[in-house]
């Protein structure tokens, strides 16, 4: 029986992926320190073992990788404000990639690396294509720490691939589910839903006209699974996400409508106060042609269906 190590197993994507794997008779080791992920997301299953620990614990990671056939590295840390230091994010992402990929390379294990659509920055075409050059903003803002660290991890993966590591990289576009955390790490959708159910105003960065493409977490997890099982794609990069483009303002209004509430009050905040020298990315949408052609990936959840499922779950907690 194939055994998989999933880092960030208690997170949104990690827990959905773990569920997919267990339903297909894989054995799963789930590593998470529960700083962002939630223990309630973890399954109770004979083929699942949870390890409460850090991806920066070199000895622990080495021991776990020896026990498995494939590593899916999802654990990450995303900062949400220019007012907060970036060093923890930069170190966690870059150092964990170093540790895990080096061990996978030495032990000849397949590796799936989670990256982010933030790497595209402002984008050089639309929709965003895997072969596009990246276009990040001014260097002197902490806003780009997450993208820069993920870009470093991608370059490390490409380098290892040249020397034989069986690695594939996923750039995730936005996702949400009832398993998302309610902080910045979980994205804007869970925050909006929580505010709406509590009948509280919603803070919007900028004018809210910027569009994003968000999909239910199970789609992101299934795309990850498809990339994990596919042979002959070492060194390849894939966009995984949804295909519905919706403005941030309309996201809040749609959630409220689906939850049976009136339109929420939106407080539009100057993003300079949060991110410093940074212009908001106006549109973000993935080109999914490569993922469909090589992986057979197509999103199965539309926005409304995913939001309804999330509402049902969150109402039980309010």
FENUR-V30782 format. One record per residue. N is the residue number from 1. SS is DSSP state (a for helix, b for strand, c for the rest). D_LAST is the distance of its C-alpha to the last C-alpha in whole Angstrom. Layout:
n={N | N}
ss={SS | SS}
d_last={D_LAST | D_LAST}
//
This chain:
n={1 | 2 | 3 | 4 | 5 | 6 | 7 | 8 | 9 | 10 | 11 | 12 | 13 | 14 | 15 | 16 | 17 | 18 | 19 | 20 | 21 | 22 | 23 | 24 | 25 | 26 | 27 | 28 | 29 | 30 | 31 | 32 | 33 | 34 | 35 | 36 | 37 | 38 | 39 | 40 | 41 | 42 | 43 | 44 | 45 | 46 | 47 | 48 | 49 | 50 | 51 | 52 | 53 | 54 | 55 | 56 | 57 | 58 | 59 | 60 | 61 | 62 | 63 | 64 | 65 | 66 | 67 | 68 | 69 | 70 | 71 | 72 | 73 | 74 | 75 | 76 | 77 | 78 | 79 | 80 | 81 | 82 | 83 | 84 | 85 | 86 | 87 | 88 | 89 | 90 | 91 | 92 | 93 | 94 | 95 | 96 | 97 | 98 | 99 | 100 | 101 | 102 | 103 | 104 | 105 | 106 | 107 | 108 | 109 | 110 | 111 | 112 | 113 | 114 | 115 | 116 | 117 | 118 | 119 | 120 | 121 | 122 | 123 | 124 | 125 | 126 | 127 | 128 | 129 | 130 | 131 | 132 | 133 | 134 | 135 | 136 | 137 | 138 | 139 | 140 | 141 | 142 | 143 | 144 | 145 | 146 | 147 | 148 | 149 | 150 | 151 | 152 | 153 | 154 | 155 | 156 | 157 | 158 | 159 | 160 | 161 | 162 | 163 | 164 | 165 | 166 | 167 | 168 | 169 | 170 | 171 | 172 | 173 | 174 | 175 | 176 | 177 | 178 | 179 | 180 | 181 | 182 | 183 | 184 | 185 | 186 | 187 | 188 | 189 | 190 | 191 | 192 | 193 | 194 | 195 | 196 | 197 | 198 | 199 | 200 | 201 | 202 | 203 | 204 | 205 | 206 | 207 | 208 | 209 | 210 | 211 | 212 | 213 | 214 | 215 | 216 | 217 | 218 | 219 | 220 | 221 | 222 | 223 | 224 | 225 | 226 | 227 | 228 | 229 | 230 | 231 | 232 | 233 | 234 | 235 | 236 | 237 | 238 | 239 | 240 | 241 | 242 | 243 | 244 | 245 | 246 | 247 | 248 | 249 | 250 | 251 | 252 | 253 | 254 | 255 | 256 | 257 | 258 | 259 | 260 | 261 | 262 | 263 | 264 | 265 | 266 | 267 | 268 | 269 | 270 | 271 | 272 | 273 | 274 | 275 | 276 | 277 | 278 | 279 | 280 | 281 | 282 | 283 | 284 | 285 | 286 | 287 | 288 | 289 | 290 | 291 | 292 | 293 | 294 | 295 | 296 | 297 | 298 | 299 | 300 | 301 | 302 | 303 | 304 | 305 | 306 | 307 | 308 | 309 | 310 | 311 | 312 | 313 | 314 | 315 | 316 | 317 | 318}
ss={c | c | b | b | b | b | b | c | c | c | c | a | a | a | a | a | a | a | a | a | a | a | a | c | c | c | b | b | b | b | b | b | c | c | c | c | c | c | a | a | a | c | c | c | c | c | c | b | b | b | b | b | c | c | c | c | c | a | a | a | a | a | a | a | a | a | c | c | c | b | b | b | b | c | c | c | c | c | c | c | c | c | c | c | c | c | a | a | a | a | a | a | a | a | a | a | a | a | a | a | a | a | a | a | a | a | a | c | c | b | b | b | b | b | b | b | a | a | a | a | b | c | c | c | c | c | c | b | c | c | c | c | c | c | b | c | c | c | c | c | c | a | a | a | a | a | a | a | a | a | a | a | a | a | a | a | a | a | a | a | a | a | c | c | c | c | b | b | b | b | b | b | c | c | b | b | c | c | c | c | c | c | c | a | a | a | c | a | a | a | a | a | a | a | a | a | a | c | c | c | c | b | b | b | b | c | c | c | c | c | b | b | b | c | b | b | a | a | a | a | a | a | a | a | a | a | a | a | a | c | c | c | c | c | c | c | b | b | b | b | c | c | c | c | b | b | b | a | a | a | a | a | a | a | a | a | a | a | a | c | c | c | c | c | c | b | b | b | b | c | c | a | a | a | a | c | c | c | c | c | c | c | c | c | c | b | c | c | a | a | a | a | a | a | a | c | c | c | c | c | c | c | a | a | a | a | a | a | a | a | a | a | a | a | a | c | c | c}
d_last={41 | 40 | 38 | 35 | 34 | 30 | 29 | 26 | 25 | 21 | 21 | 20 | 23 | 24 | 22 | 23 | 27 | 27 | 26 | 28 | 31 | 30 | 30 | 34 | 35 | 35 | 35 | 32 | 32 | 29 | 29 | 26 | 26 | 22 | 22 | 20 | 20 | 17 | 19 | 16 | 18 | 21 | 23 | 25 | 28 | 32 | 33 | 30 | 31 | 28 | 30 | 28 | 30 | 31 | 33 | 35 | 37 | 40 | 41 | 38 | 38 | 41 | 41 | 38 | 40 | 43 | 41 | 40 | 41 | 39 | 36 | 33 | 32 | 29 | 28 | 28 | 27 | 26 | 26 | 25 | 27 | 31 | 30 | 29 | 32 | 33 | 35 | 32 | 31 | 35 | 36 | 33 | 33 | 37 | 38 | 36 | 37 | 41 | 40 | 39 | 41 | 44 | 43 | 43 | 46 | 48 | 47 | 47 | 43 | 42 | 39 | 36 | 35 | 32 | 33 | 31 | 32 | 32 | 35 | 36 | 36 | 37 | 38 | 42 | 42 | 39 | 37 | 37 | 40 | 40 | 44 | 43 | 44 | 41 | 41 | 39 | 39 | 41 | 41 | 40 | 37 | 34 | 32 | 34 | 34 | 31 | 34 | 37 | 36 | 35 | 38 | 40 | 38 | 39 | 43 | 43 | 42 | 45 | 47 | 47 | 47 | 50 | 51 | 50 | 46 | 45 | 42 | 40 | 37 | 34 | 33 | 29 | 28 | 24 | 22 | 18 | 16 | 13 | 15 | 15 | 15 | 13 | 16 | 19 | 20 | 18 | 19 | 18 | 16 | 13 | 13 | 14 | 11 | 8 | 11 | 11 | 7 | 8 | 11 | 13 | 16 | 17 | 20 | 22 | 25 | 28 | 29 | 26 | 29 | 29 | 28 | 27 | 27 | 24 | 23 | 21 | 21 | 23 | 26 | 27 | 27 | 29 | 31 | 31 | 33 | 35 | 37 | 37 | 39 | 41 | 45 | 47 | 44 | 45 | 44 | 43 | 40 | 37 | 34 | 31 | 29 | 28 | 30 | 28 | 29 | 26 | 26 | 23 | 23 | 23 | 21 | 18 | 20 | 19 | 16 | 15 | 18 | 17 | 13 | 15 | 15 | 18 | 19 | 17 | 19 | 21 | 23 | 25 | 26 | 30 | 30 | 33 | 31 | 28 | 31 | 34 | 37 | 35 | 35 | 32 | 33 | 33 | 33 | 31 | 32 | 34 | 37 | 36 | 40 | 41 | 38 | 39 | 42 | 42 | 39 | 38 | 35 | 33 | 29 | 28 | 25 | 25 | 22 | 21 | 20 | 19 | 16 | 15 | 15 | 13 | 10 | 11 | 10 | 7 | 5 | 6 | 4 | 0}
//
